Amino acid sequence: MIDVLAVVRPEDAVTDFLSVLDPARGREVHLLAAERGIYLKLPAGVPLEGRLAAIAALQASSGESDKPFSPATAAAAIAREAGAVPFTVWTHHPSDTRTTHGRWALDLTAAVEGSVRYTMAVSTPPVVLDPVEVAASPYEQERLDATVQWLRRHFDPAAGRVIEVGAHEGALTQRLLADGYSVDATEPNEDLLDRLRSNVSGDVRIHPHSFEDLATTARLTGSAYLLIEVLYYGQDLSLLDRFPTDHLFVALEAGELARQVWPAAWSVEEEIELVPPRLEDLSGALLRKRGSRGVLLRRQLPAATR
């Protein structure tokens, strides 16, 4: 059996999963650090001091050439490196008050095929959640409704197709279709893609494209691109310039949104709060919902054409 620590940063393995690193468990440990794009194998015979030293060396390295893992590429790496050996994935709790960590846990759970266990980031009963919990969550229902209302204030459905990047299981997609929009919905995760195809119907085209695909080999033309709760994994924002549209609707947790640096070709036309953060009790677990803020980006015209 292999224990896979799929964490956001290398140091999380020590602060959050020290007991899993303990060689007394008699297991090989794999460390996947998402932000750094690192995959490290720690054999069963390595003492704790050796494991900690290896992690410290990773933390101290520059990381200049790192390519972060997305949940999909992380799940693929785990399956590839574990091979035929059974494994358990350990990751952050979906209720983690560090918003990037909680979101990572939710999305990784949806991507991994196999057992996933969490640390307890808050004092709530342990629970393995549905990756999104949309149907049961008043917060998620409000967030999705607010997103559609925001889009409707700027774009009539008759204005043309919208491109939804990272549609997951289609909760937002189906709302857009019900409101009269024509949608190209994209989802690179194969499991989520199957659920998306089963969950939506109407004037929709479904594609297995990633964020990077849409900016390079699989460009889709539409009146607007929707990047709703997807820019959490260090995507190269310069690729936004390659999207064949003049309007980008972006939604993120407020802190993450504030850290984004938009390419010079784009100007912020509007920033609004879609839904504030809150605590929500679901299935006996008190979950911290991070809130969502929306930014409408408009492509600036070249100076010569103004």
Backbone hydrogen bonds, N-H to C=O, Kabsch-Sander energy under -0.5 kcal/mol:
donor,donor_aa,acceptor,acceptor_aa,energy
2,I,86,P,-2.0
3,D,28,E,-2.3
4,V,2,I,-0.6
4,V,88,T,-3.0
5,L,3,D,-0.6
5,L,30,H,-3.4
6,A,4,V,-0.9
6,A,90,W,-2.7
7,V,5,L,-1.0
7,V,32,L,-2.5
12,D,9,R,-1.4
13,A,9,R,-0.5
13,A,10,P,-1.5
14,V,11,E,-0.8
15,T,11,E,-2.3
16,D,12,D,-2.5
17,F,12,D,-0.6
17,F,13,A,-0.7
18,L,14,V,-0.5
20,V,17,F,-0.6
21,L,17,F,-1.6
22,D,18,L,-0.8
25,R,22,D,-1.9
26,G,23,P,-2.5
28,E,1,M,-0.8
29,V,42,L,-2.7
30,H,3,D,-2.6
31,L,40,L,-3.4
32,L,5,L,-3.1
32,L,30,H,-0.5
33,A,31,L,-0.5
33,A,38,I,-2.0
34,A,7,V,-3.0
34,A,32,L,-0.7
35,E,8,V,-2.6
37,G,33,A,-1.2
37,G,34,A,-0.6
38,I,33,A,-1.7
40,L,31,L,-2.9
42,L,29,V,-3.4
46,V,43,P,-1.6
51,R,47,P,-2.0
52,L,48,L,-2.8
53,A,49,E,-2.1
54,A,50,G,-2.0
55,I,51,R,-2.0
56,A,52,L,-2.5
57,A,53,A,-2.0
58,L,54,A,-1.6
59,Q,55,I,-2.4
60,A,56,A,-1.9
61,S,57,A,-0.9
61,S,58,L,-0.7
66,D,63,G,-1.4
69,F,34,A,-2.4
74,A,70,S,-2.6
75,A,71,P,-2.3
76,A,72,A,-2.0
77,A,73,T,-2.2
78,I,74,A,-2.5
79,A,75,A,-2.1
80,R,76,A,-2.2
81,E,77,A,-2.8
82,A,78,I,-2.5
83,G,79,A,-1.5
85,V,82,A,-1.9
88,T,2,I,-2.5
89,V,115,S,-2.7
90,W,4,V,-3.5
91,T,117,R,-2.5
96,D,93,H,-2.4
99,T,97,T,-0.9
101,H,98,R,-0.7
102,G,98,R,-2.3
103,R,99,T,-2.3
104,W,100,T,-2.0
105,A,101,H,-2.1
106,L,102,G,-2.0
107,D,103,R,-2.5
108,L,104,W,-2.8
109,T,105,A,-2.2
110,A,106,L,-1.4
111,A,107,D,-1.2
112,V,108,L,-2.5
114,G,112,V,-0.8
115,S,87,F,-0.6
117,R,89,V,-3.3
119,T,91,T,-1.3
121,A,119,T,-0.9
124,T,122,V,-2.1
129,L,127,V,-0.8
137,S,133,E,-0.6
137,S,134,V,-1.1
141,Q,137,S,-2.1
142,E,138,P,-2.4
143,R,139,Y,-2.6
144,L,140,E,-2.4
145,D,141,Q,-2.3
146,A,142,E,-2.5
147,T,143,R,-1.9
148,V,144,L,-2.0
149,Q,145,D,-2.3
150,W,146,A,-2.2
151,L,147,T,-2.2
152,R,148,V,-2.5
153,R,149,Q,-1.5
154,H,150,W,-0.7
154,H,151,L,-1.3
155,F,151,L,-2.7
159,A,156,D,-2.5
160,G,157,P,-1.0
162,V,182,S,-2.4
163,I,224,A,-2.7
164,E,162,V,-0.6
164,E,184,D,-2.5
165,V,163,I,-0.7
165,V,226,L,-2.7
166,G,186,T,-0.6
167,A,186,T,-3.0
170,G,167,A,-2.3
174,Q,170,G,-2.6
175,R,171,A,-1.0
176,L,172,L,-2.5
177,L,173,T,-2.4
178,A,174,Q,-2.3
179,D,175,R,-1.5
180,G,177,L,-1.6
181,Y,176,L,-2.5
183,V,203,D,-2.3
184,D,162,V,-2.6
185,A,183,V,-0.6
185,A,205,R,-2.3
186,T,164,E,-2.6
187,E,207,H,-2.3
193,L,189,N,-2.7
194,D,190,E,-2.0
195,R,191,D,-1.7
196,L,192,L,-2.9
197,R,193,L,-2.3
198,S,194,D,-1.5
199,N,195,R,-1.9
200,V,196,L,-1.4
204,V,202,G,-2.3
205,R,183,V,-2.3
207,H,185,A,-2.6
214,L,210,S,-2.2
215,A,211,F,-0.8
215,A,212,E,-0.6
216,T,212,E,-0.6
216,T,213,D,-1.3
218,A,213,D,-2.9
222,G,244,P,-0.9
223,S,161,R,-2.9
224,A,161,R,-0.8
225,Y,247,H,-2.2
226,L,163,I,-3.5
227,L,225,Y,-0.6
227,L,249,F,-3.4
228,I,226,L,-0.6
229,E,227,L,-0.8
229,E,251,A,-2.6
232,Y,230,V,-1.5
237,L,235,Q,-1.0
239,L,236,D,-1.8
240,L,237,L,-1.7
241,D,238,S,-1.3
242,R,239,L,-1.8
243,F,240,L,-1.4
245,T,243,F,-2.4
248,L,297,L,-2.5
249,F,225,Y,-2.9
250,V,248,L,-0.7
250,V,295,V,-2.8
251,A,227,L,-2.0
252,L,293,R,-2.1
257,L,253,E,-2.7
258,A,254,A,-2.2
259,R,255,G,-0.9
259,R,256,E,-0.6
260,Q,256,E,-0.5
260,Q,257,L,-1.3
262,W,260,Q,-0.6
266,W,263,P,-2.0
267,S,298,R,-2.6
269,E,267,S,-0.7
269,E,296,L,-3.0
270,E,296,L,-1.2
272,I,294,G,-2.4
274,L,272,I,-0.7
274,L,292,S,-2.1
275,V,292,S,-1.8
278,R,289,K,-1.9
280,E,287,L,-2.7
282,L,280,E,-0.7
282,L,285,A,-2.8
285,A,282,L,-2.5
287,L,280,E,-3.2
287,L,285,A,-0.9
289,K,278,R,-3.2
289,K,287,L,-0.8
290,R,288,R,-0.5
292,S,275,V,-2.6
293,R,252,L,-3.2
294,G,272,I,-3.0
295,V,250,V,-3.1
296,L,270,E,-2.6
297,L,248,L,-3.1
297,L,295,V,-0.7
298,R,267,S,-2.8
299,R,246,D,-2.3
300,Q,265,A,-3.3
305,T,302,P,-1.9
306,R,302,P,-0.6
306,R,303,A,-1.1
